[in-house]
Amino acid sequence: MLRKNPISSLQTKICVSLSKRPSLGRLYFDLSPVFAIVRSRPEEAISIVPLYKQSLYASPSKYIKIISELKNGFWARAGTISFGLTFGPLLTWFIHQMANVSDVRWRARLVTSLLRQELGARAPLPKPVSIDVLGSGSGLYVIDALKRFQAIPQLSISLIDHDPETYDLAQQYAKQIGINEQSFKSTFNQQCSNILSNDFYVDEEETKDFVLMIGVGDHIDKVIKNRVLRSLMDSEHRFDVTATNPDLIQLLTKTRKALKSGGMLIYTFVNYNEEEPFMEKVVRWRHRYRSRKMIEAIFEASGWDNEHVEYVTGPSGVQNVVIARA
């Protein structure tokens, strides 16, 4: 059961209704320049920033280009653009109240706060600190945390992703908040890797202080081709959980071994929620939704001691942050 304020509750009701009429749902999102851009590139790292910072405005030229490429009639496109460029920011603010979107911002604040707290405790120490960010679009959280702690000796942050664009995005964001290019490149390392490959984290046992997996697990084991296993994807029985989450279990096992004693993994997952059909059909955010019971079974199968794993649920009950210590 989601715990929402009245505005979020109204937004959820609108999403549930529009999920039954996807064409109207797409128009609804396209009337907001920010969310029209997000909807046009839902799986790309660039869509993270306007949600992370609750942006109300977007590039008019980019917005006009996106709407102009739609297959709607001329007058429909012209009307959409006219509304978007005038009343779009007000609608954008309203859409930002969606449970899925507001919990993304809560997640960002919590992860940034956790990193600041942990780095603050280590800051006086001369020992090197290593942070691996798997899915480097999540590097934004680390960058915000570092605004106070750029002087940590030998701080090394690896932004690990198969897409080099995410590193460029992180560098652009760092520049916006006042971290110069030289400081960024001396601290942040780009590593183009497939985190699900067999050779990832091989021979790297007990070498990492922190590993971040923010939103990454939502896209692992998302597509299961075997029809029998696909029917078991929502099962919370531990044998079914193991069978339908093989890649995630393997990655979390490697991550546990890669962390130093006392090292920390910050992991997030998304609960199934009322807005899911809208996110799937309209926004095209396609996640693997998992319950806390399923995640607990996954961590147990990966060899984690659940006594050292803490779960924090977002205010709307959609996003969850897992804090696990090796």
Secondary structure, DSSP 8 states (H G I E B T S, - for coil): -----HHHHHHHHHHHHHTTSHHHHHHHHHTSHHHHHHHHSTTSGGGHHHHHTT-----HHHHHHHHHTSSS-HHHHHHHHHHHHHTHHHHHHHHTTSHHHHHHHHHHHHHHHHHHHHHHHHTT--S-EEEEEESGGGHHHHHHHHTS-TT-TTEEEEEEES-THHHHHHHHHHHHTT--HHHHHHHEEEEE--TTSTTTTTT-TT-EEEEEESS-GGGTT-----HHHHTTTT--SHHHHHHH-HHHHHHHHHHHHHEEEEEEEEEEEE---TTHHHIIIII--------HHHHHHHHHHTT--GGGEEEEE-TTSSEEEEEEE-
